C-alpha cells in the first residue's frame, strides 16, 4: 500500500480499478482493508476506481497517539481526494467513517459528487458514550479481556441475531473476534476519544451533496432511528434500511448493501 505525506501525517491508502473515484472510510479501530472483503470488488466490477485508507490512528498511517479531532480526519480524506487527482469523488463511510463523511460534506462539498453514510448518527447517545469511555478505561488501566469473553461481547453488540442463529456462522464470527482480541493501541484509543460529540443534526441541514443514508435493523450501537434522523436532516437524502443486519451490516448483508451503494452511485 502506498504511504504519502498528506495533511501533516503519513497516510496509508490503496487504489484499485478505473473510472470515477469512490473513497471508502472505515469506522473506529478498523483498517481500510476491511472494505476489500465485499465492497471493493463489487464497486470495481461496477466500473469505479476505489480508494481505501487507514484512518489516522491505524498503522501504517501515523497513530497520532497524542490525539486528534474529527476535523483532522476530514482533512485527511479531503487531502487524499486531491492527491488522487479527482475533480470530485463519491465518499462512503460507516460508523465513525460515516461521521467523517458527514463532516466532509459540510466542510468540502466542492470535492464531492455523492456521499453515503452507513450505521450513522447525528448526535451522541448514552450507549455509544459508555462504550467509548469503557474502551478507553480498559486501555488506561491495562486491562485485557479474556479472548472468548471479548469475542462474545463483540458479537452480541455488533451482529444481528440472524447472523448468530447459524451455529457454524456464529463460530466463524467468534473465531475472528477472538483472534483480534481486546487490546487496543494508543492510536485506536485516540479514535475512541472523538466518539463523543455535540449534536450535529442542525449542521447537517446545510448539506446539498446527493446523499444516501443506510440504517441496519438490528444495529445496537446506532439503531436505525438515528440513521433516519440523519436522512431527515439532510435535504433530499435517500434513506434505506437493511434487515437482519447489525452494526457490521456491510459485512453481514454485503449483497444488499452493495446493491444500494451501486444503484445510488450510478443513478
N, C-alpha and C positions, 0 to 999 in steps of 0.2 A: 504494500500500500504506500502511495506517495505521502511524504510528510513535507509540509510547506509552512513557512512563517507567514501567518495572517493574523491581523487584529492583535498583534503583540504576543502571540503564542505560536508554538509548533503544533500544527493541526494535521492529524492523520485522516485521509479520506480515500475513497475508491470510486472509480467511474467505469461504467461498462455500458455497451450499447451505443446506438446512434439515434439522432432525432432530437426532438425538443427535450430540454433538460427538466428532470424531476429530481428534487433533493429530498431524501428521507431522513427524518430526525428522530432519534430513539429517545426512550424515556430514562428515568433515573437508574443509574447503576449498570446500564446495558451498553455494549459496544454496537457500532453500526452494523457489524456482520450479522446480527440477528435478523435484519431485513432480508438477508440473502437466502434464507430458508424458503421463502414463499413470494415475497413482494417483488424483489429484484428480477427474478426470472420472468414473472408474469408481465411486468412493465416493459422489460426488454423485448419480449415477444410481441407486445402491443406497439412497438416502434419508438420507444422512448430511450433517451440517454439518461441513465440513472446514477445518481451520486449518493453515496452514504458517507457518513463521517463519524468519527469517535468524538463525542462531545468533550469539552474541557472537563477534566476530572477522570477521564478514561484513557489510560496509556494505550498506544504510544503518543497520543495527544498529551500536551502538558497537563499535569494533575491540578496545578494551581491550588495546592492544598491550603494556602493561606486564606482562600475564599474568593468568591466572585458573585456576580449578580446575573439575573436572567437577561439584563441588558447586554452584558458581556457575551452571553451565549447567542443572543440575537445578532450581535455584531460578528460573531464567528460565522454564522450561516450566511449573512449578507456578504462578508468578505469572500467566502468560498464561491458563491454565485458569481461575483465579479471576477474572481480568479479564473473561473472556468469559461469566461468569455461569453456568457449568455446574455442577450438583451433582457430577457425575462426568464424566470423559472417557475415551475409549479413546486410547491413545498408541501410535504405530507409529514405530520408529526403525530406521535402517540404519547399520551400521558404528559410527562414533563416536556417532551418534544412537541406536543400539541400546544402547550402554553407558549413555548418559544415561537411556534408558527403564528399564533395569535398576535403576539407582540411584534413580530416581524411585519405582519400585515398592517399594523398600526404605524410602525416607525418607518418602514421602507416599502411602501406599495409600488414604488417605481421599479422594483426588482421582480415583481410577482405577476404571473399570469393567472394562477389559481392557487388556492390553499385548501387543504383537507386536514381536519383535526379528528383524531380517534381517541376515545376514552378520555374526555376532557372536561374541564370545569372553568367557570369564570369567577369562582370565589373559593375561598378556603372552607374546608369542612372539618368538623371535630375529629373524625376518624383518621383522615389524612394527617392532621396535625399530630395526633397521638402516635401514629406510626412513625412519622418523621422524627419526632422527639425521642421515641423509643430506640430507633435505629442509631441515632447519634449517641444516646446514653450507653448502648451496648458497646459501641466503638470506644467511647471515652473511658469506660470502666474496664476495658479489656476483656469483655465477656464474649465467648464464642458458644453459641447454642449447639447442643448435640445435633449432628447432621440429620438424623432421621426426624427429630422434632422440628428442626428448621424446615425440612422438606414438606412435612405435613402442614405446617402453618402457612407456608408459601403457597402451596396448592389450594388450601382452603380459602385464602384471601383472593387469589388471582385467577382461579379457574372456575368454570361453570360446573355445577353438579352433573351436567350432561357429559362433560369430559371425564369425570371421575366415576361414572356409573359402570364403565367398562373396566374390569379389573386389570386387563393387560395394558390398556392405555394409561390407566391410573398409575400402574407400576412404572411405566416408562417415564411419565412426568416426574414422579417421586425420585426416580434414579437421577434424573437431570438435576433436580433441585438439591438432592443430597450431595452430588458431586460438586456443585457450585459452592455450597457451604455458606455460613452466615457471616464470615469475616469480610469486612468492607475496608477499602483503602481510604487514605486521607482524602483523596480526590473525590471519591464517592460520598464520603461524609460531607464534603463541601457542597455537593449536589443536594443532599438532603437538607442542607441549611436553607436553601432557597425554595423549598416546597411549601413554606407557609408564606402567604402573600395577601395583600389587600384586595378587596373586591375589584374586579375589572369589567363587570358587565356593562357599565355605562361607557367605559372607554371602547369596548368592542363595537359600539354603535357607529363609530367613525369608519369602520372597515367597509371599503367599496369593492375590494377584490372578490371575484366569484368564489364562494366558499361552500364546502361540504363538511358537515359535522356528523360523525358516526358514533352512536351510543351502543353499548353492549348490555343486553337484558340482565345478565347476572353479574355485572360489574359491582363489586363491593367497595372498591376504592373510590371510584367516581360513578355512582349509579346513573342510569340513563337520563333521569330528570335533570341532572346537572348539565349533561351534554345538550339537552333540549333548551335549557336556558341560554347557552352559548349560541345555538342556532337562532333562537328568537331575538337575541340582542343584535346579531349581525344582519344588516339589511339584505333581504333576498337570499339568505343562506338556505341550502338544502339540508334536510335532516333525514337520516336513515338509521334504522335500529336493527342490529343483528341478533338473532335468537341463539340460545344455547351457547353463549359466549360470556366469559368473564373479562377481567381487566386485560388479560392477554388474548383478547378476541381475535386479533390479527393473526395469531398463531393457531388458535383453536378452530376458527372458521375461515381459513385463508381464501378459499374459492369465492365465498360470498363477499368478503372484504375486497379482494382483488377485482371482482366484477364491479362493485360500487366505485372503486377508485378509477378503473379504466373507463367506465361509462362516463364518469364525471370529467375526467381529464381529456377525453376525446369529443365531448359534446360541444 
